[in-house]
Amino acid sequence: MKIFVSGSLAYDRIMDFPGLFSDHFVPEKLHNINVSFMVTTLDESFGGTAGNIAYSLKLLGHEPRILSTTGKDFTPYRDWLTKNAIDTASIASVEKEKTACASVMTDKNDNQITAFYMGAMGVPYTLPVAPEKDAFGIIAPGNVADMEHLASVYRESGMPFIFDPGQAIPALSAEALKNGIEGSRALMSNDYELALIMQKTGWSEEDILAHTEMLVTTLGKNGSRIRMKEKVFETPAAKPKDASDPTGAGDAYRAGFIYALSQGWPVETCTKFAAVVACYTIETLGTQNHFFTKEDTRARYKENFNEELPA
């Protein structure tokens, strides 16, 4: 199945801080923060929401079509995508800008602080978008204008899509959030992001469910919650074999969920399968350095949940 994946393409610089960020902030001095964190590791890799989701989707056998804008320094990343048989034809380029980049620090409790340089991602996507029959879309955090436009394009064409505003929530207006939710198969977020969405839109969960089929909320180590109009499901998290780096786990989760949903699996199965796919990223430093086969995910699913995946 072809999956339209919009969001960011970025170079990632991932760093580990061996302590807790919270130990270095003084509550009564938050108006004047001046702090430096000494990190113990630095890894530079290919990333961004669209790139990360597309990478795991390809491992699962889907054909991701990336809708994103990059800069004059994108050649190494393009070569990486091509090496992994990911189509780059729909990636736009702005030669006067650099590709977006993210510097991510993670503390020992998996809290993260990120500095993100927009670069070419600040330029709206200009290539034509032609939704296809039997395709699927995910709108991940990226250029704000693109997120608004693509929601309208998918909705008007009847192509199913997931809206996942994530890190872009502060930059999106209440109307833009409502536009993205309207007609979507799912609104996907973590519990903190959901609270922000509700605060900005003034919508309750019940209000949101009048405009989307389901709320998919990740709860970290506590698993996931799926809320539909008449049902609520809570599913446990899968257990990684080790916890090298949580960066990119959310994007791998999204890829797993889209794959499972496109197979017509029950929604509880979709979230459990998504959690399994996320484990592979957690176990590997970087967001596109993991590898698995569909057979691997079936075995890992059975190991975690003591049940077989649907055929």
N, C-alpha and C positions, 0 to 999 in steps of 0.2 A: 504493500500500500504506500502511496505517496503521502508524505506528511510535510505540510508547509510550516516551517519553523522560523518565526521572527523573533528578534531579540538582538543581543550584542555579540560581536566577535571582538575579542580582546586578548592582549598579552597579559598573562597573570604573573605576579611576583608574590609568592606564598611564603610567609615567614611564621615561625613558631616562637611564642613567648612562654618560657617555662613557669611563669607565675600566674597570678590572677590580675586582670586589669583593675578590678574593684578595690584591690589593696592599695592602689596608687592614686585614687581620687579622694579628695577631702570635700565632703558635702558642702560645707560652708564656703568653699573657695571655687566652686564650679563656674563662677562668673569670670575667672581668670586662670584658665588651665594652661600650664606649661610643663609638659611631661614627655619624657623620652623612654621608650621601651627597648631594652637590649635583647635582640632576638638571637636564637641559637642556630637556626637553619634558614636558608634562602633557596627557593626553587623557582626557576623561571620556566613557564610553560604556556601552551596555547589554551585559551579559555573563552569566557563570555557565555552568556546563557544559551544563545542559539548554537554556538559551536559545541558546547558540552552536551546539549540535548541531542543534537544531530549525531554526535559520535556514538552515544549509547543506542540510539535508534538503529543505526547502521549495524551494530553488533547483533541486534535483535532481528535483522533481516528486512527492515523497512527501508524506503528510499526517501531520505530527508531532502527537502528543498529549502535551502537557507535564504531567507530574505533579510539582508542586513547590509550596512554600508561600511566600507573599510578605507584605509588610507594608503599612502605611497609606500609604506613599509610592510605591506601585507604578503609579499611574495613567499617568505618562508612558511607562513601559516597556510597559504593556498597550496603549496607543495605538500604539506602534511595532510590536508584534507584529500587531495588527489591521491596520495599514497594509500589512504584508507578508503578509496573508492567512493568518496562523498562528492556529489556533484557541486561544482562551484559556479555554474553558469548564471545563477540568479543572484550572485553576490555583486553589489554595486561598489564602485570605487571613486574616491575623491582624491585626486592627485596632489592637492595643495595641503592636505591634512595628514596627520599620523593616525594610525589605527588606535582605537581606544585601548587603555591599559588599566589594570587594577592591581593595587598593592594591598594584600590581605594579611593581617596579623591575627593569629589564633592563640588564645591562652589555654591553660591546661584543663579548663572546664568547657572547652569548645566555644567560648564566646569569641566573637570576631569584630575587628575594627577594619574598615575598608576605605581606602582612598581611591576614587575612580576618576580617571581622566577621559572625558567624552571623545575628544578628537573628532574623527570622521563620523562617529555615531551621532554627533549633534546635527548632522545634515540629514534631512528626511530621505527615505528610500525613494528613488525615482524610476526604477525599472517597472514595467507593466506587471500587474498581478492578475492572473487568469485562473480563478478557482476551478478545480476539476471534479468531475463526478467520481464518487467513491474515494475522494481524498479526505484529509483531515487537517485541521490547523491548530497550532498552539501559539498564542500571543504571550511571549515571555518579556521580561523587563528589557527595554531598549529605548529607541527614540520615541518620545512621547507622541509626536504627530503620527508616526507609523502605527502606534498602538491604537490610537483613535480611528485612523483610516481603515486599518485592516479589519477591525471588528465590524465596521459597516459593510465592507466588501464581502466578508464571509457570510454575514447575516443575510444580506440581500441576495446572494447567490444560492443560499440554502446549504452551504458546506458547513458541516459541524466543526466547532472549535472550542478550545479551552482558553479561558482568560486567566492569566497568572501575572498580576501586576507587580508583585514582589517589591524589589528595591525601588521601583519607579513610583510607588504610591505617593511619597511626598511631593513629587513633581506633577502628578495627575490631579486635575480638578475633580470636584464631586461629579460634575456632568460627564467627564471623560471616564471615570470609574463606572458610572451607571451605564454608559454607552457600551463599555467592554463587557459588562455582566449581561446585558440584555441579549437574550436568545442563545446564550452559550450553553454547551453541554455541561460545563462545570466551572465554578469559580474555585481556583486552587490557591492556597496560601498556608502559611503557618498560623498558629493561634494569635501571635502578636500582630501580624499583618492583617488578619481578619478584624481585630479590634480597631486598627487604624482605618480600614475600609468603612466599618460601621460608623466610626466617629466622623469621617469626612462626608459620607453620603447621608448620614442621618437615618440610614436603614437598619432595621433589626435583622436577625437571621431569617425570620419569617418573611420580612419584606424582600430580602435578597432572593429567597426561593420562589417568589412570584415572577422572577425574571431569569432564573437559570434552573437547570434540572437538578443540580446537586451542589453542595458545598463540600469540598475535599480539604480538610484541615490537617496538616501534619503537626504532631505534638512531640517531636524529638524522640527521646528514648521511650516515651509513652505510646508510641505508635501513631495511629491516624484515626480521625473521626470523619465519617461520611454522613451528611445530613441531607435527606430528601424531604419532600413535602409531608410524607406520612411515615417515614422511617428514619431511624438513626442507627448507624453501625459503628462500633468501635473495634479496631483491629490492632493487634500488638505489633511492635517493631521486630524486624529480623535482627539477628545478632551477628555483627561482623566478627571475623576471626581475630582481628586486631584493629586498632583505631589509629592509623597513621596520620590521617588528615581529613576533616569533615568537609573541606572546600569542594564544592561541586556535587555533593551528595543530593541536594535538592533537585539539581538538574537531571541527575541519573534517575531519581525517583519519578520525575515527570515523564521521562522517556519510557520507563517501565509501565507507568499508569496508562499512557497513551497506547502503547503496544497492547496491553491487556484489554483495554476498553475497545480497541479496534477488532479484537478477537471475539467480542461479544460475551466476555466472561462476566460473572456476577461482580458487582462493585466491591464487595468485601475481598474477593480474590484479587481484583485490580490493585487495591491498596497494599495487600500483603506481597504481591508480586513486585510492586514498585519498591517496597522496602527491601526486598532481596536484591534488586538491581542496584539500589543505593549503596549496599554493603561493599560492592566491588570498588567503588570510588573511595569510600572511607578507608579501605585497606591499602590504598596506594597513594603516595604523595603526588599531587597534581590532579587535574580534572579530566585529562584525556590520556592517562597512562595505564588505565586498567584494561583488562581483556576478559571476555567470557564468551561461551557459546550458549545457545538456547538449551542445550542438554545440561550444561553446568547449572543454569538457573532452575531447571526442573529438579535437579538433585538437591540444590540448596533450599528450594522451597519445601520439599518433602522433609528435609532435615530440620527446618525451623518450625513448620506448622503441622507436621505429621499427617499430611494429606497430599494427594496427587493434584497437579495442575490439570485443568480440563484438556482434552485432546485438541 
